[in-house]
C-alpha cells in the first residue's frame, strides 16, 4: 500500500512514465486488485510499446483469471521485444506446460537458471549435463525444488533408469526410504552427501528430465503406480487403530507451507465444515505442521474430531506419513506435499485448488484429472479467493 502511494505521488511529477504505471500495476497485483493491475499494465504499454516487463506482468495477471492463451500471447510479445528476458521466458515455459504444450514448455523452462527468483543450487561438478542417452552412461540426477516437486519428478525415475547403465539420484533424504524399495537398481543419495566425480559421467537436474521423457500427453501414460511405498506394518497398525465398521478413514490436510502462496492455497477448517460434518467419515490429520490448536477449536465449537497419530512426525518422517496415507480410504487435501504423496501412491484423492496465483503449473489437468497423478480429482475455485463452490462440489461427490 505504501509503495503504491509513493508511486502514485511520483506519477504526478511524470505522468508519461511507463515504468511508474508498471510499478503501480505490480503493487495492485500484490494487493489482489487484479482489474486495477491490468489497467495500469495496459497504460504502461500504451506509453511505451517496448516495455517488455509490462507485457510479462499483464500476462501473469491474466493467468490468474485462467486466461492462459491470452497470457501466453503477452509473454511471447514480451520475449520478442527482449529475447534475453529470462524471467519472461521462464514464466512462458510454466504456462506452456500448464497448457500441455510440453515440448516448448520444457525448453523455455530451462531459463529458470537465469532468473533471480529461482534460488535453487546447482550440483557442484565439472561434469557436463547430458544431451543424449546410451546404455553405457552413468548418470547423476539431482533435485532443485521442494519435496513435493521431487516426488512428482520421481514418476520419471523408472523410464530414465532404462536409458542408462547406472542411475544415481540425489534428493531430500526424507524421501530415500519411500523410494528405495521400489527402485532397487537406482542408487539414492541425500542432497548433503558429496558424490565423487568418478561415480558418474553426466548429470541432469530433475526438472530437465521432462524434456527427454514427457513431451506429449501420451507420455504421461508411461507412469507406473504406485512408485513410492510406506511401511506395511505401520499401515496395518493405523488401520487396526482407527478403522471403524461402516466408516471411511479419510486423510485430510488444509494448509500449505509455501511461504509466498500459503494464504492462497490454504483453507480454514471452518470453510470445510460442510464436508467435515458428513456422517460415516472419520478424518485423520495429515498436516505438516502442529495443528493441535485448530483441531481442539474445531472439536470445542462443532463437536467434530480429527484424529491424530502422534507416533508419526508428518514433517520429518515421510515414510511414516506415506504409511498413514496408505491406510486411508481416500484423501482430501489442498496443494501441498500430501497431494504428491497421495498421487504417487495412486490413492484416490480430492485436491482443492485456488483460482489465480495459488494454482501452480504442475496441476495441469484433463477432465478434472491430474496429468501427473491420474488418481487425483482436481476441484478448483470458481471465484477467486472463495472456497464455497469447491467445498459444495466436493460434498456432492462424496455423497
Sine and cosine of phi, psi and omega as CSV:
sin_phi,cos_phi,sin_psi,cos_psi,sin_omega,cos_omega
0.00,0.00,-0.67,0.74,0.01,-1.00
-0.90,0.43,-0.66,0.75,0.02,-1.00
-0.88,0.47,-0.70,0.71,0.00,-1.00
-0.88,0.48,-0.65,0.76,0.00,-1.00
-0.89,0.46,-0.70,0.72,-0.03,-1.00
-0.93,0.38,-0.66,0.75,0.03,-1.00
-0.90,0.43,-0.62,0.78,0.02,-1.00
-0.91,0.41,-0.61,0.79,0.07,-1.00
-0.90,0.44,-0.68,0.73,-0.01,-1.00
-0.90,0.44,-0.52,0.85,-0.02,-1.00
-0.90,0.44,-0.46,0.89,0.03,-1.00
-0.91,0.42,-0.47,0.88,0.02,-1.00
-0.99,0.10,-0.42,0.91,-0.04,-1.00
-0.53,-0.85,1.00,0.09,-0.09,-1.00
-0.94,0.35,-0.23,0.97,-0.05,-1.00
-0.98,-0.21,0.25,0.97,-0.04,-1.00
-0.99,0.15,0.95,-0.32,0.05,-1.00
-0.89,0.46,-0.65,0.76,-0.04,-1.00
-0.89,0.45,-0.62,0.79,0.00,-1.00
-0.90,0.43,-0.63,0.78,0.07,-1.00
-0.91,0.43,-0.57,0.82,0.07,-1.00
-0.89,0.46,-0.71,0.70,-0.01,-1.00
-0.90,0.44,-0.65,0.76,0.04,-1.00
-0.90,0.43,-0.63,0.78,0.05,-1.00
-0.88,0.47,-0.66,0.75,0.04,-1.00
-0.89,0.45,-0.68,0.73,0.02,-1.00
-0.87,0.49,-0.68,0.74,0.04,-1.00
-0.88,0.48,-0.64,0.76,0.01,-1.00
-0.90,0.44,-0.66,0.75,0.02,-1.00
-0.90,0.44,-0.47,0.88,0.01,-1.00
-1.00,0.00,0.14,0.99,-0.03,-1.00
0.89,0.46,0.42,0.91,0.06,-1.00
-0.99,-0.14,0.96,0.28,-0.20,-0.98
-0.93,0.37,-0.63,0.77,0.01,-1.00
-0.89,0.46,-0.65,0.76,0.05,-1.00
-0.92,0.40,-0.62,0.79,0.01,-1.00
-0.88,0.48,-0.72,0.69,0.01,-1.00
-0.87,0.49,-0.69,0.72,-0.01,-1.00
-0.86,0.50,-0.68,0.73,-0.03,-1.00
-0.96,0.29,-0.59,0.80,0.04,-1.00
-0.92,0.39,-0.62,0.78,0.04,-1.00
-0.91,0.41,-0.60,0.80,0.04,-1.00
-0.91,0.41,-0.62,0.79,0.03,-1.00
-0.88,0.47,-0.65,0.76,0.01,-1.00
-0.94,0.35,-0.62,0.78,0.02,-1.00
-0.86,0.51,-0.62,0.78,-0.01,-1.00
-0.98,0.20,-0.47,0.88,-0.03,-1.00
-0.51,-0.86,0.98,-0.20,-0.05,-1.00
-0.92,0.40,-0.21,0.98,0.01,-1.00
-0.99,-0.13,0.14,0.99,-0.02,-1.00
-0.98,0.21,0.99,0.10,-0.08,-1.00
-0.91,0.41,-0.48,0.88,0.03,-1.00
-0.92,0.39,-0.63,0.78,0.02,-1.00
-0.90,0.44,-0.66,0.75,0.06,-1.00
-0.87,0.49,-0.68,0.73,-0.01,-1.00
-0.90,0.44,-0.72,0.69,-0.01,-1.00
-0.92,0.39,-0.58,0.82,0.07,-1.00
-0.89,0.46,-0.66,0.75,0.02,-1.00
-0.87,0.50,-0.75,0.67,-0.04,-1.00
-0.89,0.45,-0.63,0.77,0.02,-1.00
-0.90,0.44,-0.67,0.74,0.05,-1.00
-0.90,0.43,-0.55,0.83,0.02,-1.00
-0.90,0.43,-0.46,0.89,0.04,-1.00
-0.90,0.43,-0.43,0.90,0.03,-1.00
-1.00,-0.01,0.06,1.00,-0.03,-1.00
0.99,0.15,0.16,0.99,0.02,-1.00
-1.00,0.03,0.95,0.32,-0.16,-0.99
-0.93,0.38,-0.68,0.73,-0.05,-1.00
-0.90,0.44,-0.65,0.76,0.05,-1.00
-0.90,0.43,-0.66,0.75,0.02,-1.00
-0.88,0.47,-0.68,0.73,0.01,-1.00
-0.88,0.47,-0.66,0.76,-0.02,-1.00
-0.89,0.45,-0.62,0.78,0.03,-1.00
-0.94,0.35,-0.59,0.80,0.04,-1.00
-0.93,0.38,-0.62,0.78,0.07,-1.00
-0.87,0.49,-0.62,0.79,0.05,-1.00
-0.92,0.40,-0.65,0.76,-0.01,-1.00
-0.87,0.50,-0.74,0.67,-0.05,-1.00
-0.98,0.17,-0.30,0.96,0.13,-0.99
-0.93,0.37,-0.64,0.77,0.02,-1.00
-0.93,0.36,-0.69,0.73,0.00,-1.00
-0.74,-0.67,1.00,-0.05,-0.02,-1.00
-0.88,0.47,-0.24,0.97,0.01,-1.00
-0.99,-0.14,0.17,0.99,-0.01,-1.00
-0.99,0.13,1.00,0.07,-0.15,-0.99
-0.93,0.37,-0.52,0.86,0.06,-1.00
-0.86,0.50,-0.67,0.74,0.02,-1.00
-0.93,0.36,-0.64,0.77,0.02,-1.00
-0.90,0.43,-0.67,0.75,0.02,-1.00
-0.89,0.46,-0.71,0.71,0.05,-1.00
-0.89,0.45,-0.63,0.77,0.05,-1.00
-0.87,0.49,-0.69,0.72,0.03,-1.00
-0.86,0.51,-0.68,0.73,0.01,-1.00
-0.88,0.48,-0.71,0.71,-0.02,-1.00
-0.94,0.35,-0.57,0.82,0.06,-1.00
-0.91,0.41,-0.64,0.76,0.06,-1.00
-0.90,0.44,-0.69,0.72,0.05,-1.00
-0.87,0.49,-0.57,0.82,-0.04,-1.00
-1.00,0.06,0.11,0.99,0.07,-1.00
0.94,0.34,0.37,0.93,0.19,-0.98
-1.00,-0.07,0.97,0.23,-0.22,-0.98
-0.94,0.35,-0.68,0.74,-0.08,-1.00
-0.88,0.47,-0.72,0.69,0.04,-1.00
-0.94,0.33,-0.61,0.79,-0.03,-1.00
-0.88,0.48,-0.74,0.67,-0.01,-1.00
-0.90,0.44,-0.61,0.79,0.00,-1.00
-0.88,0.48,-0.73,0.68,-0.01,-1.00
-0.96,0.28,-0.43,0.90,0.04,-1.00
-0.88,0.47,-0.41,0.91,0.00,-1.00
-0.89,0.45,-0.35,0.94,0.01,-1.00
-0.93,0.38,-0.13,0.99,0.00,-1.00
-0.83,0.56,-0.53,0.85,-0.07,-1.00
-0.95,0.33,-0.23,0.97,0.00,-1.00
-0.97,-0.25,0.15,0.99,-0.05,-1.00
-0.98,-0.18,0.69,-0.73,0.01,-1.00
-0.89,0.45,-0.57,0.82,-0.06,-1.00
-0.96,0.27,-0.27,0.96,-0.01,-1.00
-1.00,-0.07,0.99,-0.11,-0.18,-0.98
-0.97,-0.25,0.44,0.90,0.03,-1.00
-0.99,0.15,0.59,-0.81,-0.05,-1.00
-0.99,0.11,0.60,-0.80,0.09,-1.00
-0.99,0.11,0.34,-0.94,0.09,-1.00
-0.91,0.42,0.74,-0.67,0.02,-1.00
-0.99,0.15,0.99,-0.13,-0.07,-1.00
-0.44,-0.90,0.44,-0.90,0.11,-0.99
-1.00,-0.07,-0.12,0.99,-0.01,-1.00
-0.96,0.27,0.44,-0.90,-0.04,-1.00
-1.00,0.09,0.43,-0.90,0.12,-0.99
-0.96,0.29,0.66,-0.75,-0.11,-0.99
-0.93,0.37,0.61,-0.79,0.05,-1.00
-0.92,-0.40,-0.58,0.81,0.00,-1.00
-0.67,-0.74,0.51,-0.86,-0.03,-1.00
-0.98,-0.19,0.51,-0.86,0.28,-0.96
-0.43,-0.90,0.27,-0.96,-0.17,-0.99
-0.96,0.28,-0.01,1.00,0.00,-1.00
-0.98,-0.20,0.03,1.00,-0.10,-1.00
-1.00,-0.03,0.64,-0.77,0.18,-0.98
-0.98,-0.22,0.87,-0.48,-0.15,-0.99
-0.88,-0.47,0.69,-0.72,0.12,-0.99
-0.93,-0.36,0.84,-0.55,0.10,-0.99
-0.94,-0.34,0.55,-0.84,-0.15,-0.99
-0.66,-0.75,0.56,-0.83,-0.09,-1.00
-0.98,0.18,0.44,-0.90,-0.05,-1.00
-0.66,-0.76,-0.14,0.99,-0.07,-1.00
-0.77,-0.63,-0.26,-0.97,-0.07,-1.00
-0.95,0.32,0.11,-0.99,-0.10,-0.99
-0.91,0.41,-0.54,0.84,0.05,-1.00
-0.90,0.43,-0.71,0.70,0.04,-1.00
-0.89,0.46,-0.61,0.79,0.01,-1.00
-0.89,0.46,-0.64,0.77,0.05,-1.00
-0.90,0.43,-0.68,0.73,-0.01,-1.00
-0.87,0.49,-0.75,0.66,0.01,-1.00
-0.91,0.41,-0.37,0.93,0.05,-1.00
-0.88,0.48,-0.31,0.95,0.04,-1.00
-0.91,0.41,-0.24,0.97,-0.01,-1.00
-0.98,-0.20,-0.05,1.00,-0.04,-1.00
-0.85,0.53,-0.70,0.71,-0.07,-1.00
-0.88,0.48,-0.76,0.65,0.00,-1.00
-0.85,0.52,-0.68,0.73,-0.05,-1.00
-0.92,0.38,-0.63,0.78,-0.03,-1.00
-0.89,0.46,-0.42,0.91,0.01,-1.00
-0.98,0.20,-0.23,0.97,-0.07,-1.00
-0.99,-0.13,-0.17,0.99,-0.06,-1.00
-0.74,-0.67,0.26,-0.96,0.02,-1.00
-0.95,0.31,-0.68,0.73,-0.04,-1.00
-0.63,-0.78,0.72,-0.69,0.02,-1.00
-0.87,-0.48,0.80,-0.59,0.08,-1.00
-0.91,-0.41,0.75,-0.66,-0.02,-1.00
-0.89,-0.45,0.84,-0.55,0.09,-1.00
-0.94,-0.34,0.88,-0.48,0.02,-1.00
-0.39,-0.92,-0.16,-0.99,-0.05,-1.00
-0.84,0.55,0.81,-0.59,-0.10,-1.00
-0.88,0.47,-0.36,0.93,0.03,-1.00
-0.91,0.42,-0.37,0.93,-0.06,-1.00
-1.00,0.03,-0.30,0.95,-0.07,-1.00
-0.83,0.56,-0.72,0.70,-0.03,-1.00
-0.90,0.44,-0.44,0.90,-0.04,-1.00
-1.00,0.02,-0.27,0.96,0.00,-1.00
-0.98,-0.17,-0.59,0.80,-0.27,-0.96
-0.89,0.45,-0.56,0.83,0.00,-1.00
-0.94,0.33,-0.40,0.92,-0.01,-1.00
-1.00,0.04,-0.26,0.97,-0.03,-1.00
-0.71,-0.70,0.95,0.32,-0.07,-1.00
-0.90,0.44,-0.34,0.94,-0.03,-1.00
-1.00,-0.01,-0.03,1.00,0.00,-1.00
-0.97,-0.24,0.66,-0.75,0.06,-1.00
-1.00,-0.08,0.85,-0.52,-0.01,-1.00
-0.97,-0.26,0.74,-0.67,0.03,-1.00
-0.78,-0.62,0.56,-0.83,0.07,-1.00
-0.97,0.25,0.45,-0.89,-0.06,-1.00
-0.81,0.59,-0.61,0.79,-0.12,-0.99
-0.96,0.27,-0.27,0.96,-0.06,-1.00
-0.99,0.14,0.77,-0.63,0.05,-1.00
-0.94,0.34,0.49,-0.87,0.02,-1.00
-0.82,-0.58,0.69,-0.73,-0.02,-1.00
-0.96,0.28,0.62,-0.78,0.03,-1.00
-0.88,0.47,-0.37,0.93,-0.01,-1.00
-0.98,0.18,-0.18,0.98,-0.06,-1.00
-0.99,0.12,-0.24,0.97,-0.04,-1.00
-0.52,-0.85,0.36,-0.93,-0.03,-1.00
-0.99,-0.15,-0.62,0.78,-0.03,-1.00
-0.65,-0.76,0.20,-0.98,0.03,-1.00
-0.71,-0.70,0.19,-0.98,0.00,-1.00
-0.32,-0.95,0.77,-0.64,0.10,-0.99
-0.95,0.31,0.45,-0.89,-0.09,-1.00
-0.78,0.63,-0.79,0.62,-0.13,-0.99
-0.91,0.42,-0.36,0.93,0.00,-1.00
-0.98,0.21,-0.18,0.98,0.08,-1.00
-0.87,0.49,-0.57,0.82,-0.09,-1.00
-0.85,0.53,-0.59,0.81,-0.04,-1.00
-0.92,0.38,-0.33,0.94,0.05,-1.00
-0.99,-0.10,-0.49,0.87,-0.24,-0.97
-0.86,-0.51,-0.30,0.95,-0.09,-1.00
-0.70,-0.71,0.94,0.34,-0.04,-1.00
-0.97,-0.23,-0.13,0.99,0.00,-1.00
-0.65,-0.76,0.38,-0.93,-0.01,-1.00
-0.83,0.56,-0.64,0.77,-0.04,-1.00
-0.92,0.39,-0.38,0.92,0.01,-1.00
-0.89,0.46,-0.46,0.89,-0.02,-1.00
-0.95,0.30,-0.27,0.96,0.05,-1.00
-0.95,0.30,-0.22,0.97,0.00,-1.00
-0.96,0.26,-0.32,0.95,-0.03,-1.00
-0.84,0.55,0.75,-0.66,0.02,-1.00
-0.97,-0.24,0.81,-0.59,-0.05,-1.00
-0.87,-0.49,0.51,-0.86,-0.21,0.98
-0.97,0.26,0.49,-0.87,0.03,-1.00
-0.91,-0.41,0.12,0.99,0.21,-0.98
-0.76,-0.65,0.24,-0.97,0.03,-1.00
-0.43,-0.90,0.46,-0.89,0.07,-1.00
-0.99,-0.13,-0.51,-0.86,0.02,-1.00
-0.94,-0.33,0.90,-0.44,-0.07,-1.00
-0.86,0.50,-0.53,0.85,0.01,-1.00
-0.92,0.38,-0.67,0.74,0.05,-1.00
-0.91,0.42,-0.67,0.74,0.02,-1.00
-0.85,0.53,-0.70,0.71,-0.01,-1.00
-0.92,0.39,-0.60,0.80,0.06,-1.00
-0.88,0.47,-0.70,0.71,0.02,-1.00
-0.88,0.48,-0.71,0.70,-0.01,-1.00
-0.88,0.48,-0.72,0.69,-0.01,-1.00
-0.90,0.43,-0.51,0.86,-0.07,-1.00
-0.99,0.15,-0.59,0.81,-0.18,-0.98
-0.87,-0.48,-0.27,0.96,-0.02,-1.00
-0.96,0.28,0.78,-0.63,0.00,-1.00
-0.86,-0.51,0.64,-0.77,-0.01,-1.00
-0.84,0.54,0.70,-0.71,0.01,-1.00
0.93,0.38,0.25,0.97,0.09,-1.00
-0.77,-0.63,0.60,-0.80,0.05,-1.00
-1.00,-0.09,0.66,-0.75,0.05,-1.00
-1.00,-0.02,0.88,-0.48,-0.12,-0.99
-0.89,-0.45,0.88,-0.48,0.11,-0.99
-0.96,0.26,0.70,-0.71,-0.05,-1.00
-0.66,-0.75,0.69,-0.72,0.17,-0.99
-0.61,-0.79,0.56,-0.83,-0.20,-0.98
-0.73,-0.68,0.05,1.00,-0.01,-1.00
-0.72,-0.69,0.41,-0.91,0.02,-1.00
-0.91,-0.41,0.60,-0.80,0.02,-1.00
-1.00,-0.05,0.06,1.00,0.02,-1.00
-0.88,0.48,0.89,-0.45,-0.13,-0.99
-0.87,0.49,-0.57,0.82,-0.08,-1.00
-1.00,0.03,-0.61,0.79,-0.17,-0.99
-0.93,-0.36,0.16,0.99,-0.08,-1.00
-0.81,0.59,-0.72,0.70,-0.04,-1.00
-0.89,0.45,-0.52,0.86,-0.03,-1.00
-0.98,0.17,-0.58,0.82,-0.13,-0.99
-1.00,0.00,-0.42,0.91,-0.09,-1.00
-0.99,0.12,0.38,-0.92,0.00,-1.00
-0.75,-0.66,0.66,-0.75,0.06,-1.00
-0.98,0.19,0.47,-0.88,0.03,-1.00
-0.89,0.45,-0.51,0.86,0.04,-1.00
-0.86,0.51,-0.67,0.74,-0.01,-1.00
-0.95,0.32,-0.31,0.95,-0.01,-1.00
-1.00,-0.06,0.08,1.00,-0.07,-1.00
-0.81,0.59,-0.65,0.76,0.01,-1.00
-0.84,0.54,-0.45,0.89,0.04,-1.00
-1.00,-0.02,-0.70,0.72,-0.04,-1.00
-0.89,0.46,-0.44,0.90,-0.04,-1.00
-1.00,0.05,0.00,1.00,-0.01,-1.00
-0.93,0.36,0.60,-0.80,0.00,-1.00
-0.97,0.25,0.32,-0.95,0.09,-1.00
0.92,0.39,0.27,0.96,0.08,-1.00
-0.85,-0.52,0.76,-0.65,0.09,-1.00
-0.93,-0.36,0.88,-0.48,-0.08,-1.00
-0.99,-0.12,0.66,-0.75,0.05,-1.00
-0.80,-0.60,0.66,-0.75,-0.15,-0.99
-0.96,0.29,0.82,-0.57,0.09,-1.00
-0.93,-0.38,0.15,0.99,-0.10,-0.99
-0.86,0.51,0.63,-0.77,0.07,-1.00
-0.93,0.37,-0.57,0.82,-0.09,-1.00
-0.99,-0.15,0.10,-1.00,0.10,-0.99
-0.97,0.23,0.92,-0.38,-0.10,-1.00
-0.95,-0.32,0.29,0.96,-0.11,-0.99
-0.84,0.54,-0.67,0.75,-0.01,-1.00
-0.88,0.48,-0.69,0.73,0.00,-1.00
-0.91,0.41,-0.65,0.76,-0.02,-1.00
-0.93,0.36,-0.64,0.77,0.02,-1.00
-0.90,0.43,-0.69,0.72,0.01,-1.00
-0.88,0.47,-0.66,0.75,0.02,-1.00
-0.88,0.48,-0.67,0.75,-0.02,-1.00
-0.94,0.35,-0.68,0.73,-0.01,-1.00
-0.90,0.44,-0.64,0.77,-0.11,-0.99
-1.00,0.09,-0.59,0.81,-0.13,-0.99
-0.81,-0.59,0.02,1.00,-0.01,-1.00
0.85,0.52,0.56,0.83,0.05,-1.00
-0.93,-0.37,0.82,-0.58,-0.06,-1.00
-0.96,-0.28,0.77,-0.64,0.17,-0.99
-0.96,-0.27,0.86,-0.51,-0.04,-1.00
-0.92,0.39,0.42,-0.91,0.03,-1.00
-0.64,-0.77,0.82,-0.58,0.07,-1.00
-1.00,-0.05,0.98,-0.20,-0.14,-0.99
-0.97,0.23,-0.17,0.99,0.02,-1.00
-0.98,0.18,-0.17,0.98,-0.02,-1.00
-0.92,-0.38,0.81,-0.59,0.10,-0.99
-1.00,-0.01,0.98,-0.21,-0.13,-0.99
-0.88,0.48,-0.37,0.93,-0.02,-1.00
-1.00,0.07,-0.77,0.64,-0.09,-1.00
-1.00,0.04,-0.51,0.86,-0.10,-1.00
-0.97,-0.23,0.99,0.17,-0.04,-1.00
-0.92,0.39,-0.52,0.85,0.04,-1.00
-0.91,0.41,-0.67,0.74,0.05,-1.00
-0.89,0.45,-0.69,0.72,0.03,-1.00
-0.88,0.47,-0.67,0.74,0.04,-1.00
-0.88,0.47,-0.66,0.75,0.04,-1.00
-0.89,0.46,-0.64,0.77,0.03,-1.00
-0.89,0.45,-0.70,0.71,0.01,-1.00
-0.91,0.42,-0.60,0.80,0.04,-1.00
-0.88,0.48,-0.50,0.87,-0.02,-1.00
-0.97,0.22,-0.29,0.96,-0.06,-1.00
-0.98,0.19,0.47,-0.88,0.09,-1.00
-0.97,0.26,-0.61,0.80,0.14,-0.99
-0.32,-0.95,0.10,-1.00,-0.10,-1.00
-0.78,-0.63,0.62,-0.78,0.17,-0.99
-0.88,-0.48,0.80,-0.60,-0.06,-1.00
-0.45,-0.89,0.37,-0.93,0.21,-0.98
-1.00,0.03,-0.11,-0.99,-0.06,-1.00
-0.98,0.22,0.99,-0.16,0.01,-1.00
-0.41,-0.91,-0.20,-0.98,-0.05,-1.00
-0.87,0.50,-0.59,0.81,-0.02,-1.00
-0.87,0.50,-0.56,0.83,0.04,-1.00
-0.88,0.48,-0.67,0.74,-0.01,-1.00
-0.94,0.34,-0.67,0.74,0.02,-1.00
-0.89,0.46,-0.75,0.67,-0.02,-1.00
-0.89,0.47,-0.66,0.75,0.02,-1.00
-0.91,0.41,-0.66,0.75,0.01,-1.00
-0.91,0.41,-0.46,0.89,0.06,-1.00
-0.99,0.14,-0.14,0.99,-0.09,-1.00
0.90,0.44,0.53,0.85,0.03,-1.00
-0.99,0.10,0.67,-0.74,0.05,-1.00
-0.86,0.51,0.81,-0.58,-0.14,-0.99
-0.65,-0.76,0.64,-0.77,0.13,-0.99
-0.94,-0.35,0.91,-0.41,-0.06,-1.00
-0.97,-0.23,0.88,-0.47,0.00,-1.00
-1.00,-0.05,0.90,-0.43,-0.10,-1.00
-0.90,-0.43,0.60,-0.80,0.08,-1.00
-0.97,0.22,0.35,-0.94,0.19,-0.98
-1.00,-0.05,0.66,-0.75,0.04,-1.00
0.98,-0.19,-0.56,-0.83,-0.20,-0.98
-0.92,0.40,-0.31,0.95,-0.01,-1.00
-0.99,0.15,-0.20,0.98,0.02,-1.00
-1.00,0.01,0.90,-0.45,-0.09,-1.00
-1.00,0.03,0.35,-0.94,-0.11,-0.99
-0.86,0.51,-0.51,0.86,-0.11,-0.99
-0.97,0.26,-0.11,0.99,0.06,-1.00
-1.00,-0.07,0.66,0.75,0.15,-0.99
-0.90,0.43,0.61,-0.80,-0.09,-1.00
-0.61,-0.79,0.25,-0.97,0.10,-0.99
-0.64,-0.77,0.83,-0.56,-0.07,-1.00
0.81,0.59,0.67,0.74,0.04,-1.00
0.93,0.38,0.20,0.98,0.04,-1.00
-0.94,-0.33,0.65,-0.76,0.00,-1.00
-0.93,0.38,0.65,-0.76,0.06,-1.00
-0.92,0.39,-0.63,0.78,-0.04,-1.00
-0.98,0.22,-0.55,0.84,-0.08,-1.00
-0.72,-0.70,0.99,-0.13,-0.07,-1.00
-0.91,0.41,-0.23,0.97,0.03,-1.00
-0.99,0.14,-0.12,0.99,-0.04,-1.00
-1.00,-0.09,0.83,-0.55,0.08,-1.00
-0.99,-0.13,0.89,-0.46,-0.07,-1.00
-1.00,-0.01,0.80,-0.59,0.06,-1.00
-0.85,-0.53,0.94,-0.35,-0.12,-0.99
-0.97,-0.25,0.47,-0.88,0.11,-0.99
-0.84,0.55,0.59,-0.81,0.10,-0.99
-1.00,-0.03,-0.60,0.80,0.01,-1.00
-0.89,-0.45,0.70,-0.72,-0.04,-1.00
-0.82,0.57,0.77,-0.64,0.07,-1.00
0.92,0.39,0.36,0.93,0.06,-1.00
-0.83,-0.55,0.83,-0.56,0.01,-1.00
-0.99,-0.12,0.07,1.00,-0.08,-1.00
-0.86,0.51,-0.80,0.60,-0.05,-1.00
-0.91,0.42,-0.73,0.68,0.02,-1.00
-0.86,0.51,-0.66,0.75,0.00,-1.00
-0.92,0.40,-0.64,0.77,0.04,-1.00
-0.88,0.47,-0.70,0.71,-0.01,-1.00
-0.92,0.40,-0.65,0.76,0.03,-1.00
-0.88,0.47,-0.70,0.71,0.02,-1.00
-0.85,0.52,-0.67,0.74,0.02,-1.00
-0.90,0.44,-0.65,0.76,0.02,-1.00
-0.90,0.44,-0.66,0.75,-0.02,-1.00
-0.93,0.36,-0.54,0.84,0.05,-1.00
-0.85,0.53,0.00,0.00,0.00,0.00
